[in-house]
């Protein structure tokens, strides 16, 4: 009797051990992975055109962070000034020292010429530089800062005048202009010629100016220093 019970117990243990293996073998295989979803089709947009252009003088004044006066090509060509000195005389707060018909020191806000900084394309001009060595045809714009800034330094107590020269153009220019000015009753004629052309990948700009000034009316100023 005990042997029979032991046999039945062993059969139950073997059947209990084999049942998980049989269930594992008879279970259904895992389903294959689903195919990836198709990528969304790109959206076709309409054509977009972006056109850029040079900001006008009013827009440059609006975008400036400092009190700045910008004189562009439109204003330079409007009055037909023969020299840069005549052009600067039209601006508010700018005066020229020297005899009539000659270039002199530039003064801003009534201060002396030593308090005004002159820049050419953002660089300080060398000693002895005269603005009359440039013609209005060579200038793209003139920027005038009425107060010193971190960029200009402490030398510009009265302000800074930055003269930006023109770059070469791809189109050919051959311009001849003639004019005259009247100062103190004397007629001062002048003529200027500008040529712009390109040679391969290089462009050049040539300018020639001839003026006649009446210097017979030079004035002599005497000062008297009285001390007690």
C-alpha positions as CSV (number, residue, x, y, z in Angstrom):
1,X,0.0,0.0,0.0
2,X,2.7,2.6,0.8
3,X,4.4,1.7,-2.4
4,X,1.3,2.4,-4.4
5,X,0.8,5.8,-2.7
6,X,4.4,6.7,-3.4
7,X,4.0,5.7,-7.1
8,X,0.9,7.9,-7.4
9,X,2.6,10.8,-5.8
10,X,5.6,10.6,-8.2
11,X,3.2,10.5,-11.2
12,X,1.4,13.6,-9.9
13,X,4.8,15.4,-9.5
14,X,5.9,14.5,-13.0
15,X,2.6,15.5,-14.5
16,X,2.8,18.8,-12.7
17,X,6.3,19.4,-13.9
18,X,5.6,18.5,-17.5
19,X,2.4,20.6,-17.8
20,X,4.2,24.0,-18.0
21,X,6.6,22.7,-20.7
22,X,3.7,21.3,-22.7
23,X,1.8,24.6,-22.4
24,X,4.9,26.6,-23.4
25,X,5.3,24.4,-26.5
26,X,1.7,24.5,-27.5
27,X,1.3,28.3,-27.0
28,X,0.8,30.3,-30.2
29,X,3.9,32.1,-31.6
30,X,4.1,35.9,-31.2
31,X,2.6,38.0,-33.9
32,X,5.0,39.6,-36.3
33,X,5.6,43.3,-35.8
34,X,3.3,45.6,-37.7
35,X,4.9,47.5,-40.6
36,X,5.9,51.1,-39.8
37,X,3.4,53.7,-40.7
38,X,4.1,55.5,-44.0
39,X,5.8,58.9,-43.7
40,X,3.4,61.8,-44.3
41,X,3.6,63.3,-47.7
42,X,5.3,66.7,-47.8
43,X,3.1,69.7,-48.1
44,X,3.6,71.7,-51.3
45,X,3.9,75.4,-50.6
46,X,3.4,78.3,-52.9
47,X,6.4,80.2,-54.3
48,X,7.9,82.7,-51.9
49,X,10.1,85.6,-53.1
50,X,12.2,87.8,-50.8
51,X,13.5,91.0,-52.2
52,X,16.0,93.2,-50.2
53,X,17.0,96.8,-50.8
54,X,19.0,99.6,-49.3
55,X,17.3,101.3,-46.4
56,X,16.5,104.9,-47.0
57,X,17.8,107.8,-44.9
58,X,14.6,107.9,-42.8
59,X,14.8,104.2,-42.0
60,X,18.5,104.5,-41.0
61,X,17.7,107.3,-38.6
62,X,14.9,105.3,-37.1
63,X,17.0,102.2,-36.5
64,X,19.9,104.2,-35.0
65,X,20.4,103.9,-31.3
66,X,22.1,107.4,-31.1
67,X,21.1,110.9,-32.2
68,X,22.3,110.6,-35.8
69,X,21.8,112.6,-39.0
70,X,22.1,110.6,-42.1
71,X,22.6,112.3,-45.5
72,X,22.2,109.8,-48.4
73,X,22.7,110.0,-52.1
74,X,19.2,111.4,-52.7
75,X,20.0,114.5,-50.6
76,X,23.5,114.8,-51.9
77,X,22.3,114.9,-55.5
78,X,19.3,117.2,-54.8
79,X,21.2,120.5,-54.4
80,X,24.2,119.7,-56.7
81,X,26.9,121.0,-54.3
82,X,30.3,121.2,-55.8
83,X,32.3,120.5,-52.6
84,X,31.8,118.5,-49.5
85,X,32.1,121.7,-47.5
86,X,29.1,123.2,-49.2
87,X,27.2,120.0,-48.5
88,X,28.0,120.1,-44.8
89,X,27.0,123.8,-44.5
90,X,23.4,122.8,-45.2
91,X,23.2,120.6,-42.2
92,X,21.9,121.9,-38.9
93,X,24.6,122.6,-36.2
94,X,27.5,122.4,-38.7
95,X,29.7,125.4,-39.4
96,X,33.0,125.7,-41.4
97,X,36.0,127.8,-40.3
98,X,38.2,129.5,-42.9
99,X,38.0,132.1,-45.6
100,X,35.1,132.0,-48.1
101,X,35.6,129.5,-50.8
102,X,38.1,127.5,-48.9
103,X,37.8,124.4,-46.8
104,X,38.5,124.7,-43.1
105,X,37.9,123.0,-39.8
106,X,34.5,121.6,-39.2
107,X,32.7,122.7,-36.1
108,X,29.7,121.0,-34.5
109,X,27.3,122.6,-31.9
110,X,29.4,125.7,-31.8
111,X,32.5,124.0,-30.3
112,X,36.0,124.3,-31.8
113,X,37.3,122.1,-34.6
114,X,39.4,120.1,-32.2
115,X,36.3,118.7,-30.5
116,X,34.9,117.2,-33.7
117,X,36.0,113.8,-34.9
118,X,36.2,113.1,-38.6
119,X,36.0,109.5,-39.9
120,X,36.4,108.1,-43.4
121,X,34.6,104.8,-43.8
122,X,34.7,104.4,-40.0
123,X,38.5,105.1,-39.7
124,X,40.1,108.2,-38.2
125,X,41.5,110.4,-40.9
126,X,45.2,111.3,-40.8
127,X,46.5,114.7,-39.8
128,X,46.2,117.3,-42.5
129,X,43.3,115.7,-44.2
130,X,41.0,118.1,-46.0
131,X,37.4,117.2,-46.8
132,X,37.8,119.2,-50.1
133,X,40.0,116.3,-51.3
134,X,36.8,114.4,-51.8
135,X,34.0,115.2,-54.2
136,X,30.3,114.7,-53.6
137,X,30.2,112.1,-56.4
138,X,32.5,109.8,-54.3
139,X,30.3,109.8,-51.2
140,X,27.6,107.4,-50.6
141,X,26.3,109.0,-47.4
142,X,27.4,111.1,-44.4
143,X,26.6,110.2,-40.8
144,X,26.7,112.8,-38.1
145,X,26.6,111.8,-34.4
146,X,25.9,114.8,-32.2
147,X,27.2,113.2,-29.0
148,X,30.1,110.9,-28.0
149,X,29.3,107.2,-27.9
150,X,31.2,104.1,-26.9
151,X,32.1,103.5,-30.5
152,X,33.5,107.0,-31.2
153,X,35.4,107.5,-28.0
154,X,35.8,110.6,-25.8
155,X,37.5,112.6,-28.5
156,X,34.2,113.4,-30.1
157,X,33.0,115.8,-27.5
158,X,31.1,117.9,-30.0
159,X,30.2,115.0,-32.3
160,X,31.5,112.7,-35.1
161,X,31.2,113.0,-38.8
162,X,31.6,109.7,-40.6
163,X,32.0,110.0,-44.4
164,X,31.1,106.7,-46.2
165,X,32.5,106.5,-49.7
166,X,30.8,104.8,-52.6
167,X,31.6,101.3,-53.8
168,X,32.1,100.2,-57.4
169,X,28.9,99.5,-59.4
170,X,28.5,96.7,-61.9
171,X,26.9,99.1,-64.4
172,X,29.0,101.6,-66.3
173,X,28.8,105.2,-65.4
174,X,30.3,108.2,-67.3
175,X,29.0,111.4,-65.7
176,X,30.1,115.0,-66.4
177,X,28.7,117.8,-64.4
178,X,29.2,121.5,-64.6
179,X,28.0,124.2,-62.2
180,X,28.9,127.4,-60.4
181,X,28.4,129.0,-57.0
182,X,28.1,132.6,-56.0
183,X,29.8,133.7,-52.7
184,X,30.3,137.3,-51.6
185,X,29.3,138.4,-55.1
186,X,31.9,136.4,-56.9
187,X,31.1,133.6,-59.3
188,X,33.0,130.4,-58.8
189,X,32.6,127.9,-61.7
190,X,33.5,124.2,-61.4
191,X,33.2,120.9,-63.2
192,X,33.4,117.3,-62.1
193,X,33.8,114.0,-64.0
194,X,33.0,110.5,-62.7
195,X,33.6,107.2,-64.5
196,X,32.8,103.8,-63.2
197,X,33.5,100.5,-65.0
198,X,34.5,96.9,-64.4
199,X,37.3,94.8,-65.7
200,X,36.6,91.1,-65.1
201,X,35.8,90.7,-61.4
202,X,37.3,94.1,-60.5
203,X,35.5,97.4,-60.5
204,X,36.9,100.9,-60.3
205,X,35.7,104.5,-59.8
206,X,37.5,107.5,-61.1
207,X,36.6,111.1,-60.2
208,X,38.2,114.4,-61.3
209,X,37.1,117.8,-60.1
210,X,38.2,121.3,-61.2
211,X,37.0,124.5,-59.5
212,X,38.0,128.1,-59.6
213,X,37.9,130.1,-56.4
214,X,38.2,133.8,-56.0
215,X,40.8,134.4,-53.2
216,X,41.3,138.1,-53.7
217,X,38.9,138.8,-50.9
218,X,40.9,137.1,-48.1
219,X,40.2,138.6,-44.8
220,X,42.6,139.3,-42.0
221,X,41.4,139.2,-38.5
222,X,43.3,140.9,-35.7
223,X,42.7,140.5,-32.0
224,X,43.8,142.7,-29.2
225,X,44.6,141.3,-25.8
226,X,44.4,143.8,-23.1
227,X,45.6,143.0,-19.6
228,X,45.5,145.0,-16.5
